[in-house]
């Protein structure tokens, strides 16, 4: 029986052993963050799910803002984008399926609930829909968003007096619902650099969250930072170094597309297929997927595929699924344990945090532990240009989760 997701990682887990002793060699492709006409997406949920299923995804979570697809809701077809959505919707599904009405001459369409359309797509062991909500809160004008994957009941934004308090209050509400319902529910922090809302200090101090968005395909989320703000990947290393040095669980990085736009493509749109996760799980069920995600048994990618991530007492090894004419180099990135002795946990940025420890070309990169690493993670960079780039010139990449050589988490 797959265990229920809790708000802590058991203190006996050693990620080194976890990754080398996984009982499954099955990888499931999925996206945990996307939007439909239930909030601010521009297409019907059936069309969106159909896209993901036909593009090789095994699971998807539509995570609309502060709403679950469970009540009666009608939308007015009042602009050209919605009219285009309606026409493609009618072309894909029968007129008997599409519920339409007229109100003072305006066309209205009833949005289908998850319970109504789930049966059109789900196939045990082959495709899964996971109910989700993007809990969209704010502090003044600062947007602060948390996704709740496999949520059972809608959670209203909880508020708070600081950014950290807003994050913590919403995560606590998700975990409380999980305890009360007995349903495995996993929160994650969305797009930290959107409006520069969430800092590394916030993520270091946060409790109960084990996932955050390392890569988000929305054009306004500032994945790469700017002259005054860290990139999300730099932020990840700062958070990892500080949390692990405190004996707390690491934060795992996911990739999502955060799709809103399904009819127009380009840099100014948030399109499907920009980033996703590959989860190594026992079976294609929500509890199994969430258990693997909580334990870090997955990788994030914008196109590069891995067939193996394995570890033993002295090394990390990857196997890359290569494509003809494409070259690969892997950066093994980490932080020395000595950083805590020098920093005393008072600063959150240092040139020794998140250093590239080795560059390894080829399809089977290996890193041998030197003995002084606090953690090590891998970033695989290809020479293949991404077809749906975040920035012009983006290459397909993949990120493994941090490995803590012989280290145990002690958060209780």
Residue, then its C-alpha position, 0 to 999 in steps of 0.5 A: x500500500x502506498x503511504x499517505x503523503x505527510x507534511x514531513x520527510x521521514x528522518x530515516x530517508x537517505x536520498x542516496x539510497x532512495x535513488x539507487x534502490x527504487x523499486x520501479x523503472x517506470x517513468x510517468x510524464x506529467x504537468x502539475x500546473x495549467x489553466x482552463x476557461x474555469x479561470x484565465x486559460x483560453x480553452x475548454x478543459x476537454x480540449x486541454x486534456x486532449x492535447x496533453x493525452x495526445x502528446x504523450x503525457x501520462x497525467x495532468x493537473x488542471x490548476x485553475x485559480x481559486x476554483x475547482x471544476x465542480x459547480x455550474x458555470x457558464x461563460x459568455x463568448x464575447x471575443x474572438x479568442x473565445x469564439x475560436x475556442x468554441x469553434x474548435x470545441x464544437x469541431x472536436x466534440x458533438x453538439x450533444x456534448x456541448x451545452x449552449x444557450x443564448x442570453x440577450x443575443x449573446x452565446x453562452x457555453x456551460x463549462x463541464x465539470x471534472x466529474x463529467x469529462x474525467x471519464x472521456x480520458x482516464x484509462x487505468x495505468x495509462x492516463x490520469x487526471x489529478x484535481x488541483x487548485x492554484x491557491x492565488x493569494x497576495x500581500x498588498x499588490x504582491x501575488x503569492x501562489x501555491x498549487x495544491x495537487x490532488x486537492x479534495x476540497x477548494x481552499x480559499x486564500x488564507x492571507x498573512x502579514x508577510x510573504x512568508x506568512x502567506x506562504x506558510x498559512x496556505x501550505x498549512x491549510x493544504x496539509x490540514x485538509x490532507x490530514x482531515x480527509x485522509x487524501x494525499x495532497x501535495x503543495x508546491x510554491x509557484x513561480x517565485x520570481x513572478x513580480x519578484x514575490x518570493x525570496x530565497x529567505x522565504x523558501x529557506x524558512x518555509x516548513x512543510x513544502x518539499x516542491x517548488x517551480x524551478x522552471x515555469x513556462x509563463x513569459x512573466x515569471x523571470x526564471x532567469x532573474x535580472x541584475x537585482x534578483x537571482x535566477x530561480x536556479x541560483x535561488x534553488x542552490x541557496x535554499x538547498x545549501x541553507x536547508x540541508x546545512x540546518x538538517x532539514x529536507x531539501x527542496x525539490x525542483x519541478x518544471x511546469x508549463x503554466x499554460x494559459x494560451x492554446x491558440x497562439x504560440x510564441x514568447x509572449x504566450x504561455x503555451x503547453x509543452x514547455x516544461x514537465x516532470x518525469x516521475x518514477x513511481x510504482x503505478x499511475x495513481x495519485x498516491x503513488x505519484x505524490x509519494x514519489x514526488x515527496x521523496x524526490x524520485x523524479x526529474x524536471x525537463x524541458x525536453x531532455x529525456x533520462x532513462x536512468x538516475x542511479x546512485x551508490x555509496x560513491x557516485x551518481x550516474x545518469x543515462x540520457x536518451x540520445x537523439x541523432x545529431x544532438x550533443x549533451x553535456x552534464x553539469x554536476x552542481x553542488x555546495x561544500x559542507x564547509x560553507x556552513x562553517x564559514x557562513x554561520x547561516x547568516x548570509x544566503x548568497x556566496x560564490x561557493x554555493x551551487x558551484x559546477x563541480x564537474x562538466x561531463x560530456x556524453x550520454x552516460x555522465x558520472x560524478x564520483x563523490x569527493x567526500x565534502x559535498x553537502x549535496x550534488x545535483x545534475x543539469x543536462x544541457x543539450x544542443x537541441x533548440x527548444x521548439x517552445x522556448x522561454x527565451x529565444x535560443x533556449x536549448x532543451x535541458x533536464x535537472x535531477x534532484x539533489x542527492x545528499x551523500x550519506x546525509x539524513x534529514x532530521x526535521x520533525 
